[in-house]
Amino acid sequence: LQSCGTKGRAPYHGVLTHGFTLDEKGMKMSKSLGNTIAPEQVIKQYGADILRLWVAQSDYTADLRIGPEILKGVADSYRRLRNTMRFMLGSLSDYDVSDETVSNEMPELERWVLHRLCELDEKVQQGYDSYDFQGVFQAIFTFATVDLSSFYFDIRKDVLYCDGDTIERRSARTVLNLLFHRLTTWLAPILVFTMEEVWLERYPDKDSSVHLVDIPNTPSEWRDDKLAKKWSIVRNYRRLVTSALELQRVDKVIGSSLEAAPTVHVQDKDALSVLESVPFKDICITSDIKLTSADPPKDAYRSSEIDGAAVDFKKSVGTKCERCWKILPDVGNFKHPSTCGRCSTALK
């Protein structure tokens, strides 16, 4: 009021209001009910970043709920994000920018990740500008856990762990470096201490801090809607294959997807052409895979999600490579007798 009276304006640019903080059941907190939760209790048990993450995950336009079970869910989200960052740190431990690959030379999978980064960067920037912290976190969390950990990282572990100096490995590490700088700066306003810890693991100089770094500019040319549409088809068929293999794993027919060499029956000619243009066995993490337009056998696995598609399970044929664990017929034919051709070359 004093500022309005003397200067004709409020002493701030904007006000963000929020609802009341209630317990898990939506009840008002009171000492008599014994349902109060003080911030210092949460910080002592979980750390300050969990409290900050709870706020970011909440819809502040309505009443906020907090309690032991809600905090457990927040802690689980935090753990999964931390695992994503840990994987990137491990894969970038000796990364040198001189190994960087330009985007137009990368495999399609890496270019798809760059497309998703471009999409996400727009959402994150708009979300922060409009104080939509819940939307920002949900977009980043879904990207980190679904697109990265469950898909991209899962596929590229083999290349990162087992390849020599290949374009696939260099491209994967280039993308991981780009991911690292964006995820840390995107999440720094929310997970203040964790992102600083992650940043200092790579850049330990005394004057280094993620909070002194701007969010990197994301080139608009990374966006490729045509490629995204193609990889949406690839992911749909990958889910079909992984679902079929999961049944075999549950029945203890196989222990790992690398023990499988399924035949995928695809009646959609356009989809078949898409799958034939990508390394589908690597995407499905199988030792081999066959694609065909022929009619599937009656006992083949089918899904209601994709019409005219089925998976006929078969086990891999050959010997297990002791380095990459793929079961291949060429194991034992090289200088290193217990390895496949790719691994034997990488060991030279």
Backbone hydrogen bonds, N-H to C=O, Kabsch-Sander energy under -0.5 kcal/mol:
donor,donor_aa,acceptor,acceptor_aa,energy
5,G,1,L,-2.3
6,T,2,Q,-2.5
7,K,3,S,-2.9
8,G,3,S,-0.8
8,G,4,C,-0.7
9,R,3,S,-0.9
17,T,15,V,-0.6
19,G,60,Y,-1.1
19,G,62,A,-1.0
22,L,20,F,-0.6
22,L,64,L,-4.0
23,D,27,M,-2.7
26,G,23,D,-1.9
29,M,21,T,-0.6
34,G,30,S,-1.0
35,N,30,S,-1.3
41,Q,38,A,-1.1
42,V,38,A,-1.4
43,I,39,P,-2.5
44,K,40,E,-2.2
45,Q,41,Q,-2.0
46,Y,42,V,-3.2
47,G,42,V,-0.9
47,G,43,I,-0.8
50,I,47,G,-0.7
51,L,47,G,-1.1
52,R,48,A,-2.3
53,L,49,D,-2.5
54,W,50,I,-2.3
55,V,51,L,-1.8
56,A,52,R,-2.3
57,Q,53,L,-2.3
58,S,54,W,-0.9
58,S,55,V,-0.8
60,Y,58,S,-1.1
62,A,59,D,-1.7
64,L,20,F,-2.7
66,I,22,L,-1.9
71,L,67,G,-2.6
72,K,68,P,-1.8
73,G,69,E,-1.8
74,V,70,I,-2.0
75,A,71,L,-2.7
76,D,72,K,-1.9
77,S,73,G,-2.0
78,Y,74,V,-2.4
79,R,75,A,-2.4
80,R,76,D,-2.2
81,L,77,S,-2.0
82,R,78,Y,-2.6
83,N,79,R,-2.2
84,T,80,R,-1.6
85,M,81,L,-2.1
86,R,82,R,-2.4
87,F,83,N,-2.2
88,M,84,T,-1.7
89,L,85,M,-2.4
90,G,86,R,-2.4
91,S,87,F,-2.0
92,L,88,M,-1.3
93,S,90,G,-0.8
95,Y,92,L,-1.7
99,D,96,D,-2.4
100,E,97,V,-1.7
105,E,102,V,-1.7
106,M,103,S,-1.4
111,R,107,P,-1.9
112,W,108,E,-2.3
113,V,109,L,-1.7
114,L,110,E,-2.1
115,H,111,R,-1.9
116,R,112,W,-2.2
117,L,113,V,-2.4
118,C,114,L,-2.2
119,E,115,H,-2.2
120,L,116,R,-2.7
121,D,117,L,-2.8
122,E,118,C,-1.3
123,K,119,E,-1.4
124,V,120,L,-2.9
125,Q,121,D,-2.5
126,Q,122,E,-2.2
127,G,123,K,-2.5
128,Y,124,V,-2.6
129,D,125,Q,-2.0
130,S,126,Q,-1.5
131,Y,128,Y,-1.2
132,D,127,G,-3.0
133,F,131,Y,-1.6
136,V,132,D,-2.2
137,F,133,F,-2.7
138,Q,134,Q,-2.5
139,A,135,G,-2.1
140,I,136,V,-2.2
141,F,137,F,-3.2
142,T,138,Q,-2.3
143,F,139,A,-1.9
144,A,140,I,-2.9
145,T,141,F,-2.4
146,V,142,T,-2.5
147,D,142,T,-1.1
148,L,143,F,-2.1
149,S,144,A,-2.5
150,S,145,T,-1.3
152,Y,147,D,-2.5
153,F,148,L,-3.1
154,D,148,L,-0.7
155,I,151,F,-2.2
156,R,152,Y,-2.7
157,K,153,F,-1.3
158,D,155,I,-0.7
160,L,156,R,-2.7
161,Y,157,K,-2.6
162,C,158,D,-2.4
163,D,158,D,-0.5
163,D,159,V,-1.5
166,T,164,G,-2.0
170,R,166,T,-2.5
171,S,167,I,-2.3
172,A,168,E,-2.2
173,R,169,R,-2.2
174,T,170,R,-2.0
175,V,171,S,-2.4
176,L,172,A,-2.3
177,N,173,R,-2.0
178,L,174,T,-2.0
179,L,175,V,-2.9
180,F,176,L,-2.6
181,H,177,N,-1.9
182,R,178,L,-1.4
183,L,179,L,-3.2
184,T,180,F,-2.3
185,T,181,H,-1.1
186,W,182,R,-2.7
187,L,183,L,-2.3
188,A,184,T,-1.1
190,I,187,L,-1.4
191,L,187,L,-2.9
192,V,190,I,-1.2
195,M,191,L,-2.4
196,E,192,V,-1.1
197,E,193,F,-2.3
198,V,194,T,-2.6
199,W,195,M,-2.5
200,L,196,E,-2.6
201,E,197,E,-1.1
202,R,198,V,-0.8
202,R,199,W,-1.0
203,Y,199,W,-2.8
208,S,205,D,-1.9
212,L,209,S,-1.5
213,V,210,V,-1.2
222,W,219,P,-1.4
223,R,220,S,-1.5
228,A,224,D,-2.2
229,K,225,D,-2.1
230,K,226,K,-1.8
231,W,227,L,-2.6
232,S,228,A,-1.3
233,I,229,K,-1.2
234,V,230,K,-1.8
235,R,231,W,-2.3
236,N,232,S,-1.7
237,Y,233,I,-2.1
238,R,234,V,-2.1
239,R,235,R,-2.2
240,L,236,N,-1.4
241,V,237,Y,-2.1
242,T,238,R,-3.0
243,S,239,R,-2.1
244,A,240,L,-1.8
245,L,241,V,-2.4
246,E,242,T,-2.0
247,L,243,S,-1.3
248,Q,244,A,-1.1
249,R,245,L,-2.0
250,V,246,E,-2.6
251,D,247,L,-1.8
252,K,249,R,-1.4
253,V,248,Q,-2.8
254,I,248,Q,-1.1
259,E,256,S,-1.7
260,A,257,S,-1.7
261,A,314,K,-3.3
263,T,312,D,-2.5
264,V,262,P,-0.5
264,V,290,K,-3.6
265,H,263,T,-0.6
265,H,310,A,-2.9
266,V,264,V,-0.6
266,V,292,T,-3.1
267,Q,308,G,-2.5
269,K,267,Q,-0.7
272,L,268,D,-2.5
273,S,269,K,-2.2
274,V,270,D,-1.9
275,L,271,A,-2.5
276,E,272,L,-2.2
277,S,273,S,-0.8
277,S,274,V,-0.8
278,V,275,L,-1.1
280,F,275,L,-0.5
280,F,278,V,-2.3
282,D,279,P,-0.7
283,I,279,P,-1.9
284,C,280,F,-2.2
286,T,281,K,-2.6
287,S,260,A,-1.2
288,D,260,A,-1.0
290,K,262,P,-2.2
292,T,264,V,-2.3
300,A,297,P,-1.6
301,Y,311,V,-2.8
303,S,309,A,-0.5
306,I,303,S,-0.9
309,A,306,I,-0.8
310,A,265,H,-1.8
311,V,301,Y,-2.3
312,D,263,T,-3.1
313,F,311,V,-0.7
316,S,259,E,-2.8
319,T,328,L,-2.3
321,C,326,K,-2.9
322,E,338,S,-2.5
325,W,321,C,-1.7
327,I,258,L,-0.7
328,L,319,T,-2.2
328,L,326,K,-0.8
331,V,328,L,-0.9
332,G,339,T,-1.5
333,N,330,D,-1.7
339,T,336,H,-2.0
344,S,340,C,-2.5
345,T,341,G,-2.0
346,A,342,R,-1.9
347,L,343,C,-1.5
348,K,345,T,-1.2
